[in-house]
Structure formats: C-alpha cells, structure tokens
Amino acid sequence: MLKIGEESKIVRWMNKVSFSGMGIGALDFERGASFIESFSENSDFPLLCINLFDEETGKRAEFAQPSASIEIDGFKIGVIGAIAT
C-alpha cells in the first residue's frame, strides 16, 4: 500500500512513460477520494470511470472522465472506464 504523498512518485512515472489513461478501480479508493483527486490533478492523462458519482450532488465525479479517445498508429480507439460496485 502506498504511503501518503507517494502518489506523486507514481504519477510522475506514469506521466514520463506517457500513459494514455487509467481506469479507476475500487482499490484506488483505499486512501479515500482525496487521494484519487490529487492523483488526477497531477496526471497528464485522464482518469476514467463512467459510473462514479458524487454521493452528495449525484453528479459525475469531476476528477474522472467517462471515456477517452486515443490514437495509436493511426487507429482511433475508444476507452471506457467502469468500476464494479
């Protein structure tokens, strides 16, 4: 398990190797939503989750996009993130 503050090391590495996106999973919330929000703020790539909503507002979580479109070798690929409940 990551210690508090170690998310910045992970994000820097993921940015350096050019991640195109990351699906959010249940284990990502072991440190709480603020951990994922910090991760998102420091990443150069989108965090993906189509079914993640703020319990208070009922709106989609601002730090997660439902999907992304990436291009690899001339091919456009749609990527959707979803979390199991």
Residue frames as a rotation matrix with the C-alpha (Angstrom) as fourth column:
MET 1
0.580 0.815 0.000 0.00
0.815 -0.580 0.000 0.00
0.000 0.000 -1.000 0.00
LEU 2
-0.083 -0.590 0.803 1.24
0.527 -0.710 -0.467 3.50
0.846 0.384 0.370 -0.80
LYS 3
-0.347 -0.085 -0.934 2.17
0.875 -0.388 -0.290 5.88
-0.338 -0.918 0.209 1.95
ILE 4
0.742 0.610 -0.280 0.62
0.506 -0.782 -0.364 9.34
-0.441 0.129 -0.888 1.97
GLY 5
0.466 -0.535 -0.705 2.44
-0.513 -0.813 0.278 11.51
-0.721 0.232 -0.653 -0.57
GLU 6
-0.470 -0.710 0.525 3.76
-0.001 0.595 0.804 8.61
-0.883 0.377 -0.280 -2.63
GLU 7
0.482 0.698 0.530 1.09
0.583 0.195 -0.788 9.12
-0.654 0.689 -0.313 -5.30
SER 8
0.737 -0.237 -0.633 3.25
-0.484 -0.839 -0.249 11.93
-0.473 0.489 -0.733 -6.72
LYS 9
-0.391 -0.908 0.153 6.07
-0.570 0.369 0.734 9.46
-0.723 0.200 -0.661 -7.43
ILE 10
-0.307 0.373 0.875 3.69
0.534 0.829 -0.166 7.12
-0.788 0.417 -0.454 -9.21
VAL 11
0.754 0.651 -0.090 2.07
0.329 -0.491 -0.807 9.93
-0.569 0.579 -0.584 -11.23
ARG 12
0.328 -0.708 -0.626 5.46
-0.720 -0.616 0.319 11.32
-0.611 0.346 -0.712 -12.28
TRP 13
-0.662 -0.569 0.488 6.48
-0.171 0.748 0.641 7.88
-0.730 0.341 -0.592 -13.55
MET 14
0.005 0.756 0.654 3.15
0.717 0.454 -0.530 7.35
-0.697 0.471 -0.540 -15.35
ASN 15
0.803 0.216 -0.555 3.50
-0.129 -0.847 -0.516 10.79
-0.582 0.486 -0.652 -16.98
LYS 16
-0.068 -0.951 -0.301 7.07
-0.709 -0.166 0.685 10.01
-0.701 0.260 -0.664 -18.00
VAL 17
-0.805 -0.220 0.551 6.12
0.125 0.845 0.520 6.76
-0.580 0.488 -0.653 -19.77
SER 18
-0.820 0.433 -0.375 3.17
-0.572 -0.581 0.579 8.52
0.033 0.689 0.724 -21.45
PHE 19
-0.685 0.697 0.214 0.10
0.517 0.671 -0.532 6.75
-0.514 -0.254 -0.820 -20.10
SER 20
-0.819 0.469 0.331 -2.92
0.118 -0.426 0.897 7.48
0.561 0.774 0.293 -22.29
GLY 21
0.083 0.866 0.493 -5.44
-0.713 -0.294 0.637 6.97
0.697 -0.404 0.593 -19.49
MET 22
-0.937 -0.330 -0.116 -6.14
-0.144 0.667 -0.731 4.98
0.318 -0.668 -0.672 -16.34
GLY 23
0.058 0.968 -0.244 -9.29
0.000 0.244 0.970 3.18
0.998 -0.056 0.014 -15.27
ILE 24
-0.439 -0.117 0.891 -10.22
-0.836 -0.311 -0.452 3.82
0.330 -0.943 0.039 -11.65
GLY 25
-0.163 0.347 -0.924 -10.85
0.115 0.936 0.331 0.72
0.980 -0.052 -0.193 -9.56
ALA 26
0.798 0.598 -0.068 -12.15
0.094 -0.013 0.995 0.01
0.595 -0.801 -0.067 -6.07
LEU 27
0.416 -0.710 -0.568 -8.64
0.909 0.319 0.267 -0.45
-0.008 -0.628 0.778 -4.64
ASP 28
-0.388 -0.548 0.742 -7.73
0.579 -0.771 -0.266 3.07
0.717 0.326 0.616 -5.74
PHE 29
0.239 0.596 0.767 -10.09
-0.269 -0.718 0.642 4.36
0.933 -0.359 -0.012 -3.03
GLU 30
0.328 -0.169 -0.929 -8.35
0.776 0.609 0.163 2.65
0.538 -0.775 0.331 -0.10
ARG 31
-0.670 -0.638 -0.380 -6.79
0.743 -0.585 -0.326 6.02
-0.014 -0.501 0.865 0.72
GLY 32
-0.020 0.773 -0.634 -10.01
0.495 -0.543 -0.678 7.92
-0.869 -0.327 -0.372 0.05
ALA 33
0.678 0.412 0.608 -11.34
0.727 -0.251 -0.640 10.09
-0.111 0.876 -0.470 -2.74
SER 34
0.856 -0.388 -0.343 -8.86
-0.329 -0.919 0.219 12.88
-0.400 -0.075 -0.914 -1.93
PHE 35
-0.097 -0.902 0.422 -6.01
-0.024 0.426 0.905 10.53
-0.995 0.077 -0.063 -2.89
ILE 36
-0.057 0.157 0.986 -7.56
0.916 0.400 -0.011 9.95
-0.396 0.903 -0.167 -6.34
GLU 37
0.915 0.402 0.030 -8.33
0.387 -0.855 -0.346 13.67
-0.113 0.328 -0.938 -6.74
SER 38
0.473 -0.832 -0.291 -4.68
-0.437 -0.508 0.742 14.52
-0.765 -0.224 -0.603 -6.03
PHE 39
-0.282 -0.523 0.804 -3.60
0.402 0.697 0.594 11.80
-0.871 0.491 0.014 -8.44
SER 40
0.375 0.559 0.740 -5.86
0.906 -0.050 -0.421 13.26
-0.198 0.828 -0.525 -11.14
GLU 41
0.944 0.005 -0.330 -4.66
0.005 -1.000 -0.002 16.84
-0.330 0.000 -0.944 -10.60
ASN 42
0.193 -0.973 -0.126 -1.04
-0.563 -0.215 0.798 15.78
-0.804 -0.083 -0.589 -11.14
SER 43
-0.119 -0.216 0.969 -1.53
0.490 0.836 0.246 13.43
-0.864 0.504 0.006 -14.09
ASP 44
-0.642 -0.156 -0.751 -1.08
-0.537 -0.607 0.586 14.29
-0.547 0.779 0.306 -17.76
PHE 45
-0.857 0.376 -0.352 -3.65
-0.027 0.649 0.760 11.63
0.514 0.661 -0.547 -18.68
PRO 46
-0.119 0.902 0.414 -7.34
-0.818 -0.325 0.474 11.22
0.562 -0.282 0.777 -17.85
LEU 47
-0.927 0.066 0.369 -8.66
-0.198 0.749 -0.632 9.00
-0.318 -0.659 -0.682 -15.07
LEU 48
-0.604 0.673 -0.427 -11.59
-0.524 0.068 0.849 7.05
0.600 0.737 0.312 -16.48
CYS 49
-0.899 0.432 -0.065 -14.79
0.372 0.678 -0.634 5.90
-0.230 -0.595 -0.770 -14.80
ILE 50
-0.709 0.665 0.234 -18.21
-0.020 -0.351 0.936 6.15
0.705 0.659 0.262 -16.39
ASN 51
0.284 0.905 -0.316 -20.17
0.273 0.240 0.932 5.15
0.919 -0.351 -0.179 -13.28
LEU 52
-0.448 -0.467 -0.763 -18.53
0.881 -0.086 -0.464 7.19
0.151 -0.880 0.450 -10.50
PHE 53
0.162 0.635 0.755 -20.80
0.326 -0.757 0.567 9.80
0.931 0.154 -0.330 -8.95
ASP 54
-0.843 -0.339 0.417 -20.56
-0.204 -0.516 -0.832 12.24
0.497 -0.787 0.366 -6.04
GLU 55
-0.555 0.646 -0.524 -22.91
0.790 0.607 -0.087 10.96
0.262 -0.462 -0.847 -3.32
GLU 56
-0.506 0.331 -0.797 -23.85
0.451 -0.686 -0.571 14.48
-0.735 -0.648 0.198 -2.20
THR 57
-0.446 0.278 -0.850 -24.64
-0.586 -0.809 0.042 16.02
-0.677 0.517 0.524 -5.59
GLY 58
0.404 0.571 0.715 -25.46
0.137 0.735 -0.664 12.97
-0.905 0.366 0.219 -7.68
LYS 59
0.818 -0.183 -0.545 -23.22
-0.568 -0.410 -0.714 14.38
-0.093 0.894 -0.439 -10.43
ARG 60
0.772 -0.611 -0.176 -20.34
0.424 0.702 -0.572 12.58
0.473 0.367 0.801 -12.10
ALA 61
0.544 -0.665 -0.512 -17.09
0.556 -0.171 0.813 12.92
-0.629 -0.727 0.277 -10.13
GLU 62
0.911 -0.149 -0.384 -15.16
-0.326 -0.830 -0.452 15.89
-0.251 0.537 -0.805 -11.51
PHE 63
0.040 -0.998 0.043 -11.80
-0.792 -0.006 0.611 14.11
-0.610 -0.059 -0.790 -11.35
ALA 64
-0.530 -0.188 0.827 -12.89
0.199 0.921 0.336 11.27
-0.824 0.343 -0.451 -13.65
GLN 65
-0.429 0.381 -0.819 -13.88
-0.885 -0.358 0.297 11.26
-0.180 0.852 0.491 -17.30
PRO 66
0.503 0.685 0.528 -16.32
-0.536 0.726 -0.431 8.62
-0.678 -0.066 0.732 -18.52
SER 67
0.706 -0.242 0.665 -14.22
0.587 0.726 -0.358 7.80
-0.397 0.643 0.655 -21.58
ALA 68
0.112 -0.708 -0.698 -11.32
-0.401 -0.675 0.620 8.85
-0.909 0.210 -0.359 -23.77
SER 69
0.984 0.073 0.162 -10.39
0.124 0.368 -0.921 8.60
-0.126 0.927 0.353 -27.41
ILE 70
0.215 -0.971 -0.108 -6.77
-0.328 -0.176 0.928 7.80
-0.920 -0.164 -0.357 -28.16
GLU 71
0.886 0.000 -0.464 -4.91
-0.458 0.161 -0.874 7.32
0.074 0.987 0.143 -31.40
ILE 72
0.163 -0.830 0.534 -2.28
-0.321 0.467 0.824 4.62
-0.933 -0.305 -0.190 -31.84
ASP 73
-0.720 -0.577 0.386 -0.53
0.180 0.382 0.907 4.08
-0.670 0.722 -0.171 -35.15
GLY 74
-0.913 0.353 -0.207 -3.32
-0.360 -0.454 0.815 5.88
0.194 0.818 0.542 -37.00
PHE 75
-0.373 0.807 -0.458 -6.13
0.499 0.591 0.634 3.92
0.782 0.007 -0.623 -35.32
LYS 76
-0.439 0.342 0.831 -8.64
-0.710 -0.698 -0.088 5.74
0.550 -0.629 0.549 -33.11
ILE 77
-0.504 0.198 -0.841 -9.57
0.458 0.886 -0.066 3.72
0.732 -0.419 -0.537 -30.05
GLY 78
0.151 0.632 0.760 -12.33
-0.567 -0.574 0.590 4.48
0.810 -0.520 0.272 -27.58
VAL 79
-0.663 -0.404 -0.631 -11.61
0.315 0.615 -0.724 3.57
0.680 -0.678 -0.280 -23.96
ILE 80
0.326 0.813 0.482 -14.25
-0.392 -0.347 0.852 3.42
0.860 -0.467 0.205 -21.22
GLY 81
-0.847 -0.530 -0.029 -13.53
-0.161 0.308 -0.938 3.11
0.506 -0.790 -0.346 -17.51
ALA 82
0.311 0.945 0.104 -16.04
-0.462 0.055 0.885 1.49
0.831 -0.324 0.453 -15.15
ILE 83
-0.724 -0.509 0.466 -15.90
-0.631 0.217 -0.745 0.43
0.278 -0.833 -0.478 -11.52
ALA 84
-0.323 0.595 -0.736 -17.59
0.302 0.802 0.515 -2.64
0.897 -0.056 -0.439 -10.06
THR 85
-0.224 0.315 0.922 -19.90
-0.798 -0.603 0.012 -1.99
0.560 -0.733 0.387 -7.16
